[in-house]
Amino acid sequence: MSYERSIFVDPSRCIACGACVAACRECDDHRGKSMMNLDFIDRAATTAALPTVCMHCEDPFAPCAEVCPVDAILRTEDGVVQSPDPSRCIGCTNCVNACPWGVPKFDPVEQLAYKCNLCYDRTAVGLAPMCATVCPSDALFYGTAAEVAAARPSRAVIDVFSFGDQELQTGNQYVVPAELAGSVLPLISPP
């Protein structure tokens, strides 16, 4: 991402409390909807969960925005892939189907798509996104790569994932065991 701070997702630290989901509803841009996904890996066998936020894909340009026939999903100069503009969204669900992370959601009542916009009303003025401000275990951390490296020296940061034959570079990043440093992780939605 062209901005210095981003969300770092460390799945090993998620305690499945749901605070991120609740806090996301409080973001002014979302009108009471949560754009946060908390996916349980295997409910029958484990309490492990994975917080899934928009990864603000960079390369190739965000798949959700690429497939929008009316350019309702725009990307800011600092790399944030915005939620579809309701005045332009035609409810085609292309963005929902194109996202390898499963982030955009379609509201059948409003006939509009929604997705995380990194709480742009907050991050544009230097504040952290709502989900990261409430995460008690720092599974979601908003900051710089240097801060993550200092706080988690045995962990590495990954921002390139393989999705079939295609590699996808993201703005937000995953924190993984150090032995995976320099790896390209295979992506199965959700990761």
N, C-alpha and C positions, 0 to 999 in steps of 0.2 A: 504494500500500500504506500501511497505517497505521503501519508501522514505518519508521524513517529509512533504514536500509541495505537494499539489494537487490542482485541480480545484474544487472550490465550486460554484455550480449553485444555484442562488436564483431567481426562476421564477417570484416572485412578483416584482422584480426590473427591469425586462426586459422591455425596451421601444421600441423594435422592430426596432431599427435604422439600423441594418444590418452591423454595423462596424465590428463585429466579423467575419462575412462571408467574407467580403472584406479583412480583415487582414489575415485570414487563407490562402488565395491565395498567400500571400507574404512569407510564410514559405518555406525555401529552399528545404525541403524534399518533398513538395507536387507538385512541378513543375507547379505552376499556377492554380492548382485545389483547390477548397475550400472543406475541410473535415468537415466543420461546417454546421449544420442544424439549420435553424431558422423556427420553425414550428408555424404557426398561429393557435390558439385554435379554434376559430369560427369567421372567417372573416366577416360574415354577422352581427354578434352581438357585436363584441368587437375587439379592437386593440391588445388584449393580445397575447403575443407570448412566445414561450419557446425555449431558446437556447439549442441545444442538441449536446453534445460533447461525444466522446468515454468515457465510464465510467471505462475503464481498469479493467474489472471484475476480481475478485480474487477467489471467492469461490461460485460455482465451477469455475475451471480455465476457462478463457475467452471462452464463447461458440463459438465465431468466429474461434478461434485457434483450439478448440477441434474438429471441423468438417472439418478442412482443410486436405484433403487426402495426400497432399504433404508437409506438415509442412512449408508452406510459411509464416504463421503468427507466429512469435516468441515473447516471452516475455523476456524483459531484467531482469537482476538480481535485479534491483530496482523497478520492477513491471509494467513497461510500456509495453502495448501490441502493438507491432509494426504493421505498415501497411504491407500488404502482399509483400514479396520480389518478384519484377517483374521477376527475373530470375527463380523463382520456381512456381509462380502462373500459374494455368492452366485454369483460367476463369470459374471454375465450379459453382460459385456463392453460394456455401454452406455457406460461411461466411455471405453473404448478408442476406440469409434466416434464419440463426441461431441467429443473434443479436437481443435481445429483445428491444434494443434502436433504431434500424433502422439506425445504423451509417455506416457500410460499404456500399460503392457504387460500381457499376460495370460500367466500361467504355466499351460500345459495340464496339467502334472503335478500341481501343487498346486490347480488350478482356482480361482486367485485372481488379482486384478489388483493391479498395483503401479505407483507413480509417485513422482517426486521429491517430497520434502517439505521441500526447502531445508535438508537436514541439520538438522532442527529440534532434535535433541539438542545440536547445536553452536550454531546461531544464536540459540537461546533464551537462551544464556548469554554472548552477545557474540562468539562465534568465527565465522569465515567458513566457508561450506560447503566440503566437501572439494574439489570440482571447481575452485573459484576459488583455493584455496590452492596448487595445483600448476601452474596454467596459466603456462607460461614466457613467453608473449607478451602476457599480460593480455587475451586475447580474452574471457576470463571474469574479471570484476572484481567483487568484493563491496565495496560502500562506499556513499557518498552521491552524489547528483547533483552537489553542489558539488565533490567530489573528482574526479569524471569531467570536469567542465567545466574545472577547473584543470589537469589532466593532459593534456587533449585539446581545446585551444581551437578547433581547426578542425573539431570534430565536434559533433553535436547528439544529443539523447536523444529517442527515440520510444517512447511507451507506448500508442498507439492504432493499431489495425490494422483494415482492412476485410476481412471474410470474407463474400463475396457482398454482400448488401444490409445486412448487420449490421456495426456497429462494435464492436470488442472492446477494452476498456482492460485493461491488464495491470499487475501489480505489478512484475515484473522488466521490464527495458527493453532496447531495442536502441540501440547507438551507431552513428550513420550520418553521412555527409558533411553538413556544416553547411548546404548548400543544400537539404537535406530538412527542416530545422527547421520545425516546425509542420505537417508533412505527416501524412496518415494513410496508412500503407503498406498496399498490398493483400497479403493473406496467402494463400499457397498452401502447404499443409502438405507438408513443413516450409517455413518462411518463407525 
